[in-house]
Amino acid sequence: MICINDGVTSGALHQINSRGLVVPDDISVVGIGGSDIIDFFHPPLTVVRIPVAEIGRTAAQLLLRQVETGRRSEEHVVIPSEFIIRESTGPCRQ
């Protein structure tokens, strides 16, 4: 299961546990997010860590530049994320 944000990840883990399933024995879970709360999940969660603060800063800078110049410009910005493999994912079972 790939969860789109930390809140969805938390809810998914709750539902998985409430049904008596075990991560990663029965289902693998990958979270996408940027908060430190994922460091407290059990088992340790495989994540795509998104630098949300950096994304916000960059978006604000682009918007301010647009307001100051009065021009819209197309700009492609790449902000790297980090894929961290931990214990919430396991091999695919046949």
N, CA, C and O atoms as CSV, one atom per row, in Angstrom:
chain,resi,resn,atom,element,x,y,z
A,1,MET,N,N,0.841,-1.145,0.000
A,1,MET,CA,C,0.000,0.000,0.000
A,1,MET,C,C,0.898,1.222,0.000
A,1,MET,O,O,1.860,1.298,0.764
A,2,ILE,N,N,0.578,2.183,-0.864
A,2,ILE,CA,C,1.306,3.451,-0.892
A,2,ILE,C,C,0.345,4.523,-0.407
A,2,ILE,O,O,-0.721,4.724,-0.989
A,3,CYS,N,N,0.725,5.203,0.649
A,3,CYS,CA,C,-0.131,6.211,1.280
A,3,CYS,C,C,0.366,7.604,0.909
A,3,CYS,O,O,1.553,7.903,1.046
A,4,ILE,N,N,-0.539,8.448,0.444
A,4,ILE,CA,C,-0.193,9.725,-0.156
A,4,ILE,C,C,0.300,10.782,0.829
A,4,ILE,O,O,0.975,11.726,0.415
A,5,ASN,N,N,-0.013,10.655,2.108
A,5,ASN,CA,C,0.500,11.616,3.093
A,5,ASN,C,C,0.533,10.964,4.473
A,5,ASN,O,O,0.065,9.840,4.655
A,6,ASP,N,N,1.087,11.678,5.425
A,6,ASP,CA,C,1.279,11.103,6.763
A,6,ASP,C,C,-0.040,10.761,7.450
A,6,ASP,O,O,-0.127,9.764,8.167
A,7,GLY,N,N,-1.062,11.582,7.235
A,7,GLY,CA,C,-2.369,11.307,7.834
A,7,GLY,C,C,-2.989,10.035,7.285
A,7,GLY,O,O,-3.525,9.222,8.038
A,8,VAL,N,N,-2.916,9.865,5.976
A,8,VAL,CA,C,-3.447,8.650,5.351
A,8,VAL,C,C,-2.653,7.435,5.824
A,8,VAL,O,O,-3.225,6.374,6.073
A,9,THR,N,N,-1.347,7.589,5.946
A,9,THR,CA,C,-0.505,6.487,6.413
A,9,THR,C,C,-0.922,6.050,7.809
A,9,THR,O,O,-1.054,4.856,8.079
A,10,SER,N,N,-1.126,7.010,8.686
A,10,SER,CA,C,-1.544,6.699,10.053
A,10,SER,C,C,-2.880,5.965,10.058
A,10,SER,O,O,-3.040,4.961,10.753
A,11,GLY,N,N,-3.828,6.462,9.288
A,11,GLY,CA,C,-5.143,5.811,9.209
A,11,GLY,C,C,-5.069,4.421,8.606
A,11,GLY,O,O,-5.749,3.504,9.067
A,12,ALA,N,N,-4.249,4.258,7.582
A,12,ALA,CA,C,-4.102,2.942,6.948
A,12,ALA,C,C,-3.501,1.937,7.926
A,12,ALA,O,O,-3.970,0.804,8.027
A,13,LEU,N,N,-2.467,2.354,8.642
A,13,LEU,CA,C,-1.859,1.451,9.627
A,13,LEU,C,C,-2.856,1.065,10.718
A,13,LEU,O,O,-2.884,-0.082,11.166
A,14,HIS,N,N,-3.672,2.029,11.140
A,14,HIS,CA,C,-4.699,1.732,12.146
A,14,HIS,C,C,-5.678,0.684,11.610
A,14,HIS,O,O,-6.007,-0.276,12.306
A,15,GLN,N,N,-6.140,0.871,10.374
A,15,GLN,CA,C,-7.093,-0.078,9.793
A,15,GLN,C,C,-6.471,-1.450,9.566
A,15,GLN,O,O,-7.120,-2.473,9.780
A,16,ILE,N,N,-5.230,-1.472,9.137
A,16,ILE,CA,C,-4.538,-2.747,8.937
A,16,ILE,C,C,-4.437,-3.497,10.262
A,16,ILE,O,O,-4.736,-4.690,10.330
A,17,ASN,N,N,-4.018,-2.800,11.308
A,17,ASN,CA,C,-3.884,-3.426,12.630
A,17,ASN,C,C,-5.224,-3.857,13.190
A,17,ASN,O,O,-5.324,-4.918,13.805
A,18,SER,N,N,-6.265,-3.044,12.985
A,18,SER,CA,C,-7.584,-3.380,13.539
A,18,SER,C,C,-8.184,-4.620,12.882
A,18,SER,O,O,-9.089,-5.241,13.440
A,19,ARG,N,N,-7.697,-4.976,11.725
A,19,ARG,CA,C,-8.180,-6.174,11.036
A,19,ARG,C,C,-7.290,-7.389,11.310
A,19,ARG,O,O,-7.467,-8.446,10.704
A,20,GLY,N,N,-6.335,-7.228,12.225
A,20,GLY,CA,C,-5.483,-8.339,12.614
A,20,GLY,C,C,-4.386,-8.658,11.609
A,20,GLY,O,O,-3.760,-9.715,11.685
A,21,LEU,N,N,-4.152,-7.752,10.671
A,21,LEU,CA,C,-3.074,-7.968,9.702
A,21,LEU,C,C,-1.763,-7.449,10.265
A,21,LEU,O,O,-1.750,-6.578,11.135
A,22,VAL,N,N,-0.669,-7.987,9.766
A,22,VAL,CA,C,0.656,-7.620,10.255
A,22,VAL,C,C,1.466,-7.008,9.116
A,22,VAL,O,O,1.566,-7.575,8.028
A,23,VAL,N,N,2.041,-5.836,9.392
A,23,VAL,CA,C,2.934,-5.171,8.446
A,23,VAL,C,C,4.353,-5.614,8.772
A,23,VAL,O,O,4.736,-5.504,9.937
A,24,PRO,N,N,5.146,-6.095,7.856
A,24,PRO,CA,C,4.925,-6.290,6.435
A,24,PRO,C,C,4.566,-7.723,6.053
A,24,PRO,O,O,4.537,-8.048,4.866
A,25,ASP,N,N,4.291,-8.591,7.038
A,25,ASP,CA,C,4.017,-9.998,6.724
A,25,ASP,C,C,2.815,-10.159,5.805
A,25,ASP,O,O,2.859,-10.937,4.852
A,26,ASP,N,N,1.729,-9.418,6.090
A,26,ASP,CA,C,0.503,-9.533,5.292
A,26,ASP,C,C,0.400,-8.455,4.217
A,26,ASP,O,O,-0.172,-8.691,3.153
A,27,ILE,N,N,0.945,-7.289,4.488
A,27,ILE,CA,C,0.859,-6.172,3.562
A,27,ILE,C,C,2.021,-5.220,3.798
A,27,ILE,O,O,2.368,-4.923,4.941
A,28,SER,N,N,2.616,-4.748,2.721
A,28,SER,CA,C,3.695,-3.754,2.820
A,28,SER,C,C,3.094,-2.365,2.766
A,28,SER,O,O,2.091,-2.141,2.089
A,29,VAL,N,N,3.704,-1.434,3.476
A,29,VAL,CA,C,3.210,-0.058,3.516
A,29,VAL,C,C,4.371,0.903,3.254
A,29,VAL,O,O,5.445,0.788,3.843
A,30,VAL,N,N,4.117,1.856,2.347
A,30,VAL,CA,C,5.062,2.937,2.066
A,30,VAL,C,C,4.324,4.244,2.284
A,30,VAL,O,O,3.231,4.442,1.752
A,31,GLY,N,N,4.910,5.124,3.053
A,31,GLY,CA,C,4.310,6.427,3.297
A,31,GLY,C,C,5.009,7.497,2.484
A,31,GLY,O,O,6.210,7.416,2.225
A,32,ILE,N,N,4.246,8.497,2.087
A,32,ILE,CA,C,4.818,9.665,1.413
A,32,ILE,C,C,4.563,10.849,2.318
A,32,ILE,O,O,3.413,11.142,2.645
A,33,GLY,N,N,5.611,11.532,2.726
A,33,GLY,CA,C,5.403,12.660,3.621
A,33,GLY,C,C,6.689,13.315,4.059
A,33,GLY,O,O,7.782,12.976,3.606
A,34,GLY,N,N,6.519,14.258,4.950
A,34,GLY,CA,C,7.673,14.999,5.382
A,34,GLY,C,C,7.763,15.222,6.868
A,34,GLY,O,O,8.743,15.793,7.349
A,35,SER,N,N,6.767,14.787,7.608
A,35,SER,CA,C,6.791,15.074,9.042
A,35,SER,C,C,7.622,14.038,9.798
A,35,SER,O,O,7.841,12.920,9.333
A,36,ASP,N,N,8.066,14.448,10.958
A,36,ASP,CA,C,8.862,13.553,11.790
A,36,ASP,C,C,8.012,12.509,12.506
A,36,ASP,O,O,8.558,11.585,13.109
A,37,ILE,N,N,6.690,12.636,12.451
A,37,ILE,CA,C,5.817,11.681,13.138
A,37,ILE,C,C,6.005,10.270,12.598
A,37,ILE,O,O,5.792,9.295,13.319
A,38,ILE,N,N,6.404,10.156,11.336
A,38,ILE,CA,C,6.586,8.824,10.762
A,38,ILE,C,C,7.708,8.051,11.443
A,38,ILE,O,O,7.770,6.825,11.351
A,39,ASP,N,N,8.588,8.764,12.122
A,39,ASP,CA,C,9.670,8.089,12.837
A,39,ASP,C,C,9.159,7.294,14.041
A,39,ASP,O,O,9.893,6.475,14.594
A,40,PHE,N,N,7.907,7.528,14.453
A,40,PHE,CA,C,7.351,6.840,15.620
A,40,PHE,C,C,6.460,5.664,15.248
A,40,PHE,O,O,5.975,4.964,16.137
A,41,PHE,N,N,6.233,5.428,13.967
A,41,PHE,CA,C,5.383,4.318,13.544
A,41,PHE,C,C,6.099,3.000,13.779
A,41,PHE,O,O,7.326,2.917,13.734
A,42,HIS,N,N,5.293,1.967,14.034
A,42,HIS,CA,C,5.849,0.639,14.221
A,42,HIS,C,C,5.139,-0.326,13.289
A,42,HIS,O,O,3.908,-0.350,13.273
A,43,PRO,N,N,5.856,-1.119,12.518
A,43,PRO,CA,C,7.310,-1.151,12.399
A,43,PRO,C,C,7.816,0.128,11.733
A,43,PRO,O,O,7.032,0.879,11.153
A,44,PRO,N,N,9.137,0.378,11.816
A,44,PRO,CA,C,9.686,1.558,11.153
A,44,PRO,C,C,9.250,1.593,9.690
A,44,PRO,O,O,9.361,0.602,8.968
A,45,LEU,N,N,8.763,2.733,9.277
A,45,LEU,CA,C,8.058,2.878,8.009
A,45,LEU,C,C,8.985,3.204,6.841
A,45,LEU,O,O,9.831,4.094,6.927
A,46,THR,N,N,8.806,2.469,5.755
A,46,THR,CA,C,9.448,2.828,4.493
A,46,THR,C,C,8.757,4.081,3.985
A,46,THR,O,O,7.528,4.135,3.932
A,47,VAL,N,N,9.539,5.093,3.611
A,47,VAL,CA,C,8.937,6.375,3.236
A,47,VAL,C,C,9.621,7.001,2.027
A,47,VAL,O,O,10.786,6.743,1.722
A,48,VAL,N,N,8.844,7.828,1.364
A,48,VAL,CA,C,9.388,8.800,0.432
A,48,VAL,C,C,9.297,10.113,1.195
A,48,VAL,O,O,8.213,10.675,1.349
A,49,ARG,N,N,10.431,10.595,1.668
A,49,ARG,CA,C,10.446,11.820,2.483
A,49,ARG,C,C,10.474,13.020,1.547
A,49,ARG,O,O,11.391,13.186,0.742
A,50,ILE,N,N,9.454,13.843,1.672
A,50,ILE,CA,C,9.283,15.028,0.843
A,50,ILE,C,C,9.682,16.247,1.678
A,50,ILE,O,O,9.173,16.421,2.785
A,51,PRO,N,N,10.582,17.092,1.170
A,51,PRO,CA,C,10.997,18.279,1.936
A,51,PRO,C,C,9.946,19.395,1.821
A,51,PRO,O,O,10.122,20.345,1.058
A,52,VAL,N,N,8.861,19.268,2.582
A,52,VAL,CA,C,7.733,20.193,2.448
A,52,VAL,C,C,8.105,21.634,2.765
A,52,VAL,O,O,7.584,22.550,2.129
A,53,ALA,N,N,8.980,21.859,3.719
A,53,ALA,CA,C,9.382,23.232,4.042
A,53,ALA,C,C,10.115,23.858,2.856
A,53,ALA,O,O,9.893,25.025,2.531
A,54,GLU,N,N,10.974,23.096,2.220
A,54,GLU,CA,C,11.701,23.603,1.061
A,54,GLU,C,C,10.755,23.866,-0.109
A,54,GLU,O,O,10.924,24.842,-0.841
A,55,ILE,N,N,9.774,23.008,-0.283
A,55,ILE,CA,C,8.778,23.216,-1.338
A,55,ILE,C,C,8.009,24.509,-1.076
A,55,ILE,O,O,7.780,25.293,-1.997
A,56,GLY,N,N,7.613,24.731,0.166
A,56,GLY,CA,C,6.894,25.956,0.524
A,56,GLY,C,C,7.727,27.205,0.306
A,56,GLY,O,O,7.235,28.198,-0.229
A,57,ARG,N,N,8.991,27.160,0.721
A,57,ARG,CA,C,9.896,28.299,0.527
A,57,ARG,C,C,10.064,28.626,-0.952
A,57,ARG,O,O,9.991,29.786,-1.358
A,58,THR,N,N,10.287,27.595,-1.740
A,58,THR,CA,C,10.496,27.785,-3.168
A,58,THR,C,C,9.242,28.351,-3.828
A,58,THR,O,O,9.331,29.260,-4.654
A,59,ALA,N,N,8.076,27.818,-3.467
A,59,ALA,CA,C,6.815,28.323,-4.028
A,59,ALA,C,C,6.607,29.789,-3.659
A,59,ALA,O,O,6.177,30.584,-4.495
A,60,ALA,N,N,6.909,30.148,-2.418
A,60,ALA,CA,C,6.757,31.539,-1.981
A,60,ALA,C,C,7.708,32.457,-2.742
A,60,ALA,O,O,7.316,33.550,-3.149
A,61,GLN,N,N,8.940,32.030,-2.936
A,61,GLN,CA,C,9.911,32.834,-3.681
A,61,GLN,C,C,9.458,33.052,-5.120
A,61,GLN,O,O,9.564,34.160,-5.645
A,62,LEU,N,N,8.954,32.001,-5.757
A,62,LEU,CA,C,8.471,32.123,-7.134
A,62,LEU,C,C,7.273,33.069,-7.212
A,62,LEU,O,O,7.178,33.887,-8.127
A,63,LEU,N,N,6.367,32.952,-6.254
A,63,LEU,CA,C,5.193,33.814,-6.239
A,63,LEU,C,C,5.583,35.273,-6.006
A,63,LEU,O,O,5.072,36.167,-6.681
A,64,LEU,N,N,6.482,35.516,-5.059
A,64,LEU,CA,C,6.927,36.888,-4.799
A,64,LEU,C,C,7.611,37.490,-6.017
A,64,LEU,O,O,7.402,38.660,-6.336
A,65,ARG,N,N,8.419,36.702,-6.689
A,65,ARG,CA,C,9.082,37.187,-7.906
A,65,ARG,C,C,8.051,37.572,-8.969
A,65,ARG,O,O,8.201,38.579,-9.661
A,66,GLN,N,N,7.021,36.767,-9.083
A,66,GLN,CA,C,5.955,37.037,-10.050
A,66,GLN,C,C,5.202,38.313,-9.690
A,66,GLN,O,O,4.888,39.117,-10.568
A,67,VAL,N,N,4.915,38.503,-8.415
A,67,VAL,CA,C,4.216,39.709,-7.959
A,67,VAL,C,C,5.090,40.940,-8.191
A,67,VAL,O,O,4.596,41.971,-8.648
A,68,GLU,N,N,6.375,40.842,-7.881
A,68,GLU,CA,C,7.287,41.977,-8.027
A,68,GLU,C,C,7.489,42.386,-9.482
A,68,GLU,O,O,7.548,43.575,-9.794
A,69,THR,N,N,7.596,41.404,-10.367
A,69,THR,CA,C,7.870,41.713,-11.775
A,69,THR,C,C,6.593,41.923,-12.579
A,69,THR,O,O,6.617,42.545,-13.641
A,70,GLY,N,N,5.484,41.406,-12.073
A,70,GLY,CA,C,4.234,41.500,-12.820
A,70,GLY,C,C,4.177,40.557,-14.012
A,70,GLY,O,O,3.267,40.645,-14.837
A,71,ARG,N,N,5.140,39.662,-14.103
A,71,ARG,CA,C,5.185,38.719,-15.221
A,71,ARG,C,C,5.100,37.298,-14.718
A,71,ARG,O,O,5.644,36.937,-13.674
A,72,ARG,N,N,4.400,36.514,-15.500
A,72,ARG,CA,C,4.372,35.074,-15.239
A,72,ARG,C,C,5.422,34.418,-16.091
A,72,ARG,O,O,5.498,34.666,-17.294
A,73,SER,N,N,6.217,33.600,-15.491
A,73,SER,CA,C,7.214,32.873,-16.272
A,73,SER,C,C,7.105,31.396,-15.934
A,73,SER,O,O,6.813,31.010,-14.802
A,74,GLU,N,N,7.346,30.601,-16.931
A,74,GLU,CA,C,7.326,29.160,-16.697
A,74,GLU,C,C,8.704,28.742,-16.198
A,74,GLU,O,O,9.717,28.964,-16.861
A,75,GLU,N,N,8.719,28.148,-15.047
A,75,GLU,CA,C,9.979,27.725,-14.463
A,75,GLU,C,C,9.809,26.323,-13.900
A,75,GLU,O,O,8.851,26.040,-13.181
A,76,HIS,N,N,10.729,25.469,-14.229
A,76,HIS,CA,C,10.700,24.097,-13.720
A,76,HIS,C,C,11.708,23.995,-12.583
A,76,HIS,O,O,12.894,24.278,-12.752
A,77,VAL,N,N,11.215,23.591,-11.438
A,77,VAL,CA,C,12.064,23.466,-10.257
A,77,VAL,C,C,12.025,22.009,-9.807
A,77,VAL,O,O,10.955,21.416,-9.666
A,78,VAL,N,N,13.191,21.454,-9.587
A,78,VAL,CA,C,13.283,20.081,-9.092
A,78,VAL,C,C,13.781,20.133,-7.652
A,78,VAL,O,O,14.862,20.648,-7.366
A,79,ILE,N,N,12.969,19.590,-6.762
A,79,ILE,CA,C,13.351,19.505,-5.356
A,79,ILE,C,C,13.434,18.014,-5.024
A,79,ILE,O,O,12.410,17.331,-4.991
A,80,PRO,N,N,14.623,17.515,-4.782
A,80,PRO,CA,C,14.773,16.072,-4.586
A,80,PRO,C,C,14.082,15.565,-3.321
A,80,PRO,O,O,14.034,16.240,-2.292
A,81,SER,N,N,13.559,14.371,-3.438
A,81,SER,CA,C,13.001,13.675,-2.279
A,81,SER,C,C,13.947,12.520,-1.948
A,81,SER,O,O,14.936,12.290,-2.643
A,82,GLU,N,N,13.627,11.812,-0.887
A,82,GLU,CA,C,14.505,10.727,-0.430
A,82,GLU,C,C,13.664,9.482,-0.184
A,82,GLU,O,O,12.660,9.540,0.526
A,83,PHE,N,N,14.065,8.366,-0.761
A,83,PHE,CA,C,13.379,7.089,-0.558
A,83,PHE,C,C,14.136,6.320,0.509
A,83,PHE,O,O,15.294,5.953,0.312
A,84,ILE,N,N,13.480,6.075,1.648
A,84,ILE,CA,C,14.125,5.427,2.785
A,84,ILE,C,C,13.438,4.082,3.023
A,84,ILE,O,O,12.275,4.040,3.424
A,85,ILE,N,N,14.143,3.004,2.781
A,85,ILE,CA,C,13.576,1.661,2.956
A,85,ILE,C,C,13.800,1.211,4.390
A,85,ILE,O,O,14.926,1.167,4.885
A,86,ARG,N,N,12.681,0.875,5.046
A,86,ARG,CA,C,12.739,0.391,6.431
A,86,ARG,C,C,11.963,-0.909,6.533
A,86,ARG,O,O,11.851,-1.639,5.549
A,87,GLU,N,N,11.431,-1.208,7.695
A,87,GLU,CA,C,10.866,-2.534,7.974
A,87,GLU,C,C,9.398,-2.709,7.586
A,87,GLU,O,O,8.860,-3.798,7.782
A,88,SER,N,N,8.727,-1.692,7.045
A,88,SER,CA,C,7.307,-1.846,6.720
A,88,SER,C,C,7.074,-2.433,5.338
A,88,SER,O,O,5.929,-2.592,4.916
A,89,THR,N,N,8.151,-2.756,4.629
A,89,THR,CA,C,7.999,-3.400,3.326
A,89,THR,C,C,8.758,-4.710,3.324
A,89,THR,O,O,9.801,-4.855,3.962
A,90,GLY,N,N,8.204,-5.657,2.586
A,90,GLY,CA,C,8.819,-6.971,2.508
A,90,GLY,C,C,8.693,-7.528,1.099
A,90,GLY,O,O,8.130,-6.872,0.224
A,91,PRO,N,N,9.198,-8.706,0.874
A,91,PRO,CA,C,9.132,-9.298,-0.465
A,91,PRO,C,C,7.696,-9.659,-0.850
A,91,PRO,O,O,6.858,-9.957,0.002
A,92,CYS,N,N,7.447,-9.624,-2.131
A,92,CYS,CA,C,6.119,-9.991,-2.641
A,92,CYS,C,C,5.954,-11.504,-2.510
A,92,CYS,O,O,6.839,-12.282,-2.867
A,93,ARG,N,N,4.784,-11.895,-1.985
A,93,ARG,CA,C,4.499,-13.324,-1.864
A,93,ARG,C,C,3.679,-13.765,-3.064
A,93,ARG,O,O,2.827,-13.019,-3.548
A,94,GLN,N,N,3.929,-14.953,-3.537
A,94,GLN,CA,C,3.191,-15.498,-4.699
A,94,GLN,C,C,1.899,-16.126,-4.263
A,94,GLN,O,O,1.147,-16.634,-5.095
